[in-house]
């Protein structure tokens, strides 16, 4: 048939579908019946519209309980049958059962990996920004300071002559007590300081600065940091303390104090260090807090010379809250004795082997004659005015004394005992003692 599309059907009466070509016969029947045929068409139209109106009326109404009950019964089971509550064993494995991680399908895992993380939300009555603790790690570094021990161009206070007393062309050096010459460009030209700020250090709490004077034949990296583990001992002690360890004579049998021989030398050293400690801590605004912290001086072996002179002329007075000597009383007894007598707000501990036993006994006698009470073990607490001498048994070597003395890690041990007495870590106040003038 020309113009006919066999793919589609045409609708005639409501509810009736006629094939193509039947339209002409339907029109003939309508013409024959006339007005009566129109009446039947209206009846058919109304019968189709009435059910639709009922459906439209129900739209927008919530289904009632009876309808939900009827619907739930058509399936033959209840809500609990279709959605059973999980039992304890479904969620948690028993004591004898292994804990099996929840398994996800490969498709679900892929969607989870591609999904963006949900935005951070804070449950609060008022809009707030979630607190984030500043990420700060333990920091250990080497910093060059003008106020460190060397280079030193002043006089030797023992002789009141220039410290650099030997020349060889453009080179200058120092002839030691044994006659050996140590050259400035090799031995006395390192102004670096080993600084250490433990991860848990809090500048807002009472704390101390540990100034560590190493012994002869040492470098900061090889010996103080890696072999003697001084930074690690401070961290392991868990006390609120930071470390300053100046390089003295580099890897040489020499105990010269350099700038710590000078009046106010220790004070200048701590003041300059405070800004670097603040930056290392992560807050440059805390420099003033570091500059006012109490000090604990630790001297090992040949470090007794800068330790003694820092007590005598260092300029910090009763800010020095403790002195800890590790097999280090080789001389300068009068300076140590004077500090102990004049500064009863701090503690003094000397641990020794047979190498320094004679000098330690001499110092003890000097103190007893001045009425100073002395303890000869570390069993008691460290308090302001405590004076302790600890003899270590045979077999303890001088070389390993910073890590193996009367106990393992003695620096850690002393700091732990010190921290148990809050008075030793509070900021010093009052009139400077005679030793600081």
C-alpha positions in Angstrom: 0.0 0.0 0.0 1.5 3.3 -1.1 2.4 5.5 1.9 1.8 2.9 4.5 4.4 2.3 7.3 4.2 -1.3 8.5 6.4 -0.6 11.5 3.8 1.5 13.4 0.2 0.9 14.5 -2.6 3.5 14.7 -5.0 3.8 17.6 -8.8 4.1 17.0 -11.1 3.7 19.9 -9.8 3.9 23.5 -8.5 0.6 24.4 -8.5 -0.7 20.9 -5.6 -1.1 18.6 -6.3 -1.6 14.8 -3.9 -2.7 12.2 -3.0 -0.3 9.3 -5.6 -0.4 6.5 -8.5 -0.9 9.0 -9.1 2.9 9.5 -11.2 3.3 6.3 -13.7 0.6 7.3 -14.1 2.1 10.8 -14.9 5.5 9.3 -17.6 3.9 7.1 -19.3 2.3 10.2 -19.3 5.7 12.0 -21.0 7.4 9.1 -23.7 4.6 8.9 -24.6 4.7 12.6 -24.8 8.5 12.9 -25.6 10.0 16.3 -26.1 6.7 18.2 -22.5 5.8 17.5 -21.3 9.1 19.1 -23.2 8.1 22.4 -21.3 4.9 22.7 -18.0 6.6 22.1 -18.6 9.0 25.0 -19.5 6.0 27.3 -16.3 4.3 26.4 -14.2 7.4 27.0 -15.7 8.0 30.5 -15.1 4.4 31.5 -11.4 4.8 30.7 -11.0 8.1 32.6 -12.6 7.0 35.9 -9.9 4.5 37.0 -7.2 7.0 36.1 -8.8 9.7 38.3 -8.8 7.3 41.2 -5.0 6.8 40.8 -4.4 10.5 40.6 -6.4 11.1 43.8 -4.1 8.6 45.7 -0.9 10.5 44.6 0.4 12.6 47.5 -1.2 10.5 50.2 1.0 8.3 52.5 0.0 4.7 52.4 -2.0 3.7 55.4 -1.1 0.9 57.9 -3.6 -1.5 56.4 -2.1 -1.2 53.0 1.4 -1.8 54.4 0.1 -4.8 56.3 -1.6 -6.2 53.2 1.5 -5.6 51.1 3.8 -7.3 53.7 1.6 -10.4 53.8 1.6 -10.9 50.0 5.2 -12.0 50.1 4.6 -14.7 52.7 7.1 -13.4 55.3 7.4 -10.6 57.8 9.9 -7.7 58.1 12.0 -9.6 60.6 12.0 -12.6 58.2 13.4 -10.4 55.4 15.7 -8.2 57.6 16.9 -10.3 60.6 18.7 -8.4 63.3 22.5 -9.2 63.4 23.6 -11.5 66.2 26.7 -11.0 68.3 28.5 -13.8 66.5 27.8 -12.2 63.2 29.7 -9.1 64.2 32.5 -10.4 66.5 34.4 -13.6 66.3 34.5 -15.9 69.2 37.5 -16.6 71.4 38.4 -19.8 69.4 37.7 -18.2 66.0 40.3 -16.3 64.0 39.6 -12.6 63.3 38.9 -12.6 59.6 38.9 -9.2 57.8 35.8 -8.3 56.0 36.0 -9.3 52.3 35.0 -6.9 49.5 34.3 -7.7 45.9 36.9 -6.5 43.3 34.3 -4.1 41.8 33.5 -2.6 45.3 37.2 -2.2 46.2 37.8 -0.4 42.9 34.9 2.0 43.6 36.2 2.6 47.2 39.7 3.4 45.9 38.4 5.9 43.4 36.0 7.6 45.8 37.1 10.9 47.3 37.5 11.1 51.1 34.6 12.6 53.0 35.1 16.2 54.1 36.2 16.7 57.7 33.3 17.6 59.9 33.3 18.9 63.5 30.5 18.2 66.0 30.2 21.5 67.8 27.6 24.0 68.9 29.6 26.7 67.1 31.7 26.6 63.9 35.2 25.7 64.9 38.5 24.8 63.2 39.7 21.4 64.2 42.9 21.6 66.4 46.0 20.3 64.7 49.1 19.7 66.8 52.1 21.1 65.0 54.1 18.2 63.5 57.5 18.4 65.2 60.2 15.8 65.2 63.3 15.4 67.3 66.0 17.8 66.0 69.8 17.4 66.2 72.1 19.7 64.3 75.4 21.5 64.2 75.4 25.3 64.4 78.4 27.7 64.2 78.4 30.3 66.9 80.6 33.3 67.5 80.6 32.7 71.2 81.7 29.1 71.0 85.0 28.0 72.5 87.1 28.5 69.3 88.6 30.2 67.5 90.2 32.0 70.5 92.7 34.9 70.1 93.0 35.8 73.8 95.4 35.0 76.6 95.9 31.7 78.5 94.8 32.6 82.0 97.2 30.1 83.5 100.2 32.0 82.1 98.6 35.4 81.1 100.3 35.0 77.8 98.8 34.7 74.3 97.1 31.3 73.8 98.5 31.0 70.3 102.1 31.0 71.3 103.7 29.3 68.3 104.1 30.6 64.7 105.3 28.9 61.6 105.1 31.2 58.6 101.4 32.1 58.4 100.3 29.3 60.8 99.7 29.9 64.4 99.4 27.3 67.1 99.4 26.5 70.8 102.1 24.5 72.6 100.5 22.3 75.2 101.8 21.3 78.6 103.4 18.2 77.1 105.3 20.3 74.6 103.2 19.2 71.6 102.0 21.9 69.2 98.4 22.0 68.1 97.8 24.3 65.1 94.9 26.7 65.0 93.7 25.7 61.5 93.4 22.1 62.5 92.6 22.0 66.3 91.1 25.4 67.3 89.1 26.6 64.3 85.8 24.7 64.7 83.1 27.0 66.2 80.2 24.5 65.8 77.9 23.5 68.5 75.9 20.3 68.7 72.3 21.3 69.5 69.5 18.8 70.3 65.8 19.4 70.9 63.9 16.2 71.8 60.5 15.6 70.1 58.5 15.9 73.4 60.3 19.1 74.6 57.8 21.8 75.6 59.2 25.3 76.0 56.0 26.3 78.0 57.0 23.9 80.9 59.9 24.2 83.3 63.1 22.8 81.7 66.8 23.0 81.5 69.6 23.5 79.0 72.3 20.9 79.3 75.8 22.2 78.4 78.1 19.3 77.7 81.9 19.7 77.6 83.5 16.8 75.9 86.8 15.3 76.8 90.1 15.1 74.9 90.5 13.5 71.5 86.8 14.0 70.6 84.6 15.3 67.8 81.0 16.2 68.1 79.7 13.8 65.5 81.9 10.8 66.0 82.1 10.9 69.8 79.5 13.1 71.5 76.6 12.2 69.2 77.4 8.6 68.0 79.6 7.0 70.6 78.6 8.7 73.8 75.0 9.0 72.8 74.5 12.3 74.7 71.5 13.5 72.6 69.9 10.1 72.9 70.4 9.9 76.6 68.6 13.3 77.0 65.7 12.1 74.8 65.5 8.7 76.6 65.4 10.4 80.0 62.1 11.9 79.0 62.9 15.2 80.9 62.2 18.6 79.5 65.8 19.4 78.5 67.7 20.5 75.4 71.4 20.1 74.7 74.3 22.5 73.8 77.7 20.8 73.2 80.4 23.1 71.9 83.3 21.7 70.0 86.5 22.1 72.1 89.9 21.1 70.8 89.3 18.9 67.7 90.4 15.3 68.2 93.3 16.4 70.4 94.8 15.7 73.8 94.1 19.3 75.0 91.7 20.6 77.6 91.8 24.3 76.7 88.6 26.3 77.4 88.9 29.0 74.8 86.3 31.7 75.1 84.9 30.0 78.2 88.0 31.3 80.0 86.6 34.8 79.5 84.4 36.5 82.0 80.8 36.2 80.9 81.7 33.5 78.4 79.0 31.0 79.3 76.3 33.7 79.5 77.2 34.9 76.0 77.2 31.4 74.7 73.7 30.6 76.1 72.3 33.9 74.9 73.5 33.4 71.3 72.4 29.8 71.4 68.8 30.7 72.5 67.8 32.0 69.1 69.1 28.9 67.3 67.3 26.7 69.8 64.1 28.6 69.2 64.3 28.1 65.5 65.2 24.4 65.9 62.2 24.1 68.2 60.1 25.5 65.4 59.0 28.8 67.1 61.5 31.7 66.8 59.3 33.6 69.3 60.5 31.3 72.1 64.1 32.6 72.1 63.6 34.6 75.3 62.3 31.5 77.1 65.4 29.6 76.1 67.7 32.5 77.1 66.3 32.4 80.7 66.3 28.7 81.3 68.3 27.1 84.1 71.5 25.4 83.2 73.1 22.0 84.0 76.8 21.7 83.2 78.1 18.2 82.4 81.8 17.8 82.0 83.6 14.6 80.9 87.3 14.0 81.4 89.2 17.0 79.9 86.0 18.9 79.9 86.7 19.8 83.5 88.6 23.0 82.5 85.7 24.8 80.6 83.3 23.5 83.3 85.3 24.9 86.2 85.9 28.3 84.5 82.2 28.6 83.5 81.3 28.2 87.1 83.9 30.7 88.2 83.5 33.5 85.6 80.7 32.4 83.3 78.2 35.0 84.5 75.1 32.9 85.0 75.2 32.6 88.8 72.4 30.6 90.4 71.0 29.9 86.9 73.4 27.0 87.0 71.3 24.4 88.8 73.5 21.4 88.6 77.1 20.2 87.8 77.7 16.6 86.8 81.4 15.5 86.4 82.1 12.2 84.7 85.6 11.1 85.7 86.7 14.7 85.3 88.2 16.0 88.6 91.8 16.3 87.3 92.2 19.8 88.7 90.6 23.2 89.4 89.5 21.9 92.8 89.2 25.4 94.2 86.7 26.5 91.6 84.5 23.5 92.1 84.6 23.9 95.9 83.8 27.6 95.7 80.8 27.0 93.5 79.4 24.3 95.8 79.8 26.5 98.9 78.3 29.6 97.3 75.5 28.0 95.4 73.3 25.9 97.6 70.4 26.1 95.1 72.0 23.6 92.8 73.3 20.0 93.0 76.8 18.6 92.4 77.6 15.1 91.3 81.1 13.6 90.6 81.4 10.0 89.5 84.9 8.7 89.3 87.3 5.8 88.6 90.7 5.1 89.9 92.1 7.7 87.5 90.6 10.6 89.4 90.0 9.1 92.8 92.8 11.0 94.5 91.5 14.4 93.3 87.9 13.5 94.2 89.0 12.5 97.7 90.8 15.8 98.0 87.8 17.7 96.9 85.6 15.8 99.4 87.9 16.7 102.2 87.8 20.4 101.2 84.0 20.4 101.4 83.8 18.5 104.7 86.1 21.1 106.2 83.5 23.8 105.1 80.7 21.8 106.7 79.1 20.5 103.4 77.3 17.2 103.8 78.3 14.6 101.3 76.6 11.5 100.0 78.6 8.7 98.4 75.9 6.9 96.4 73.1 7.8 94.0 70.3 6.1 95.9 68.8 9.3 97.2 67.0 12.1 95.3 68.8 15.1 94.0 67.8 18.3 95.7 69.1 21.8 95.9 72.3 21.6 97.8 72.9 17.8 97.2 76.6 16.9 96.9 77.3 13.3 95.7 80.5 11.5 95.0 80.1 8.0 93.4 83.1 5.7 93.1 82.8 3.1 90.3 84.3 -0.4 90.6 87.3 -1.8 88.7 86.5 -2.8 85.2 84.7 0.4 84.3 86.8 2.0 81.6 87.4 5.7 81.2 86.8 5.7 77.5 83.2 4.4 77.9 82.4 6.3 81.0 79.7 8.5 79.4 77.6 5.4 78.7 78.9 3.0 81.3 79.7 4.4 84.8 78.0 3.2 88.0 75.0 2.6 85.8 74.2 2.5 82.2 73.7 5.9 80.6 74.6 8.0 83.6 73.6 11.3 81.9 70.1 10.0 81.6 70.1 8.8 85.2 71.1 12.1 86.7 68.6 14.0 84.6 65.8 11.7 85.7 66.7 12.3 89.3 66.9 16.0 88.7 63.5 16.2 87.1 61.9 14.7 90.2 62.7 18.0 92.1 60.8 20.9 90.5 62.9 23.5 92.3 65.9 22.5 90.2 64.1 23.4 86.9 62.3 26.6 87.9 63.6 29.8 86.5 66.2 31.3 88.8 65.6 34.6 90.5 67.2 36.8 93.1 70.7 38.3 93.5 73.5 36.8 91.5 76.0 34.8 93.6 79.6 35.9 94.0 80.7 33.3 91.4 78.7 35.1 88.7 80.2 38.5 89.2 
